[in-house]
Amino acid sequence: MAPISIKTVLISESVDPRCKAILEENGIQVTEKQNMTKDELIAEIKDYDGLVVRSATKVTADVVSAANNLKIIGRAGTGVDNVDVPAATKKGIIVMNTPSGNTISAAELTCNISGLTSFL
């Protein structure tokens, strides 16, 4: 597979600030716009090569159809159930996720809850 060129990325939800920093350090222009409606996302997505979402953003077939330049959708978390993968695949858009991205946070939360219950 030939390398793809990603110059602009839209981050549509709150993610770790390191995500934006890493992209920018690699010459990618990043825009963060949270809490967009479906219509706002459809209007906005046409200008981007990449999209980073979590679970709240629904990347429907309508969104994919409006994405003229989109090459990649990255889901920060486990699963891609909020992305219309068949529509993206049909358009040649790569869909990926980070299944172990929040493992440390989940472990820390479990330890904190265990500590709290033993304290109580």
Beta strands, then each sheet from edge to edge (+ up, - down):
strand 1: 8-11
strand 2: 29-32
strand 3: 50-53
strand 4: 72-75
strand 5: 94-97
sheet 1: 2+ 1+ 3+ 4+ 5+
end
